[in-house]
Amino acid sequence: MPRIVALIGDAFYHGVIQIITPTNENYESMRVDYVQRNNEVAGRMLNIVKQIQSNQEVFAACIQCINDQQKAALEDAMKSFQNITVA
């Protein structure tokens, strides 16, 4: 499980997947279907993290195995995702 959390953290850190909101650069020029698909994938990835987070011992072990950038990226993504709705 730590590897799964690390991969998700990497995906957000490197911008492979991101939470797209109206505050994103070039938001107005993005296609609606792209934004929706991207946010759906991001939501699924974050739901996996939330499932792991529901077991505090397992989540603590996962968090110890990831670097600071991955931790920060996950925190930012989770905060951002709370502020959007996925259609």
Backbone hydrogen bonds, N-H to C=O, Kabsch-Sander energy under -0.5 kcal/mol:
donor,donor_aa,acceptor,acceptor_aa,energy
5,V,1,M,-2.2
6,A,2,P,-2.4
7,L,3,R,-2.6
8,I,4,I,-2.3
9,G,5,V,-2.6
10,D,6,A,-2.6
11,A,7,L,-2.3
12,F,8,I,-2.0
13,Y,9,G,-2.7
14,H,10,D,-2.9
15,G,12,F,-0.8
16,V,11,A,-1.5
17,I,11,A,-1.6
20,I,18,Q,-0.6
21,T,19,I,-0.6
24,N,21,T,-2.3
27,Y,24,N,-1.6
29,S,26,N,-0.9
30,M,26,N,-0.6
30,M,27,Y,-1.4
35,V,31,R,-2.1
36,Q,32,V,-2.6
37,R,33,D,-2.5
38,N,34,Y,-2.7
39,N,35,V,-2.5
40,E,36,Q,-2.2
41,V,37,R,-2.4
42,A,38,N,-2.5
43,G,39,N,-2.4
44,R,40,E,-2.3
45,M,41,V,-2.5
46,L,42,A,-2.5
47,N,43,G,-2.1
48,I,44,R,-1.7
49,V,45,M,-1.7
50,K,46,L,-2.5
51,Q,47,N,-2.3
52,I,48,I,-2.2
53,Q,49,V,-2.7
54,S,50,K,-1.2
55,N,52,I,-1.5
56,Q,54,S,-0.8
59,F,55,N,-2.7
60,A,56,Q,-2.5
61,A,57,E,-1.9
62,C,58,V,-2.2
63,I,59,F,-2.8
64,Q,60,A,-1.7
65,C,61,A,-0.7
65,C,62,C,-1.0
66,I,63,I,-1.1
71,K,67,N,-2.2
72,A,68,D,-2.6
73,A,69,Q,-2.5
74,L,70,Q,-2.4
75,E,71,K,-2.6
76,D,72,A,-2.7
77,A,73,A,-2.5
78,M,74,L,-2.6
79,K,75,E,-2.3
80,S,76,D,-2.8
81,F,77,A,-2.6
82,Q,78,M,-1.2
83,N,79,K,-0.5
83,N,80,S,-1.3
84,I,81,F,-1.3
87,A,85,T,-0.6
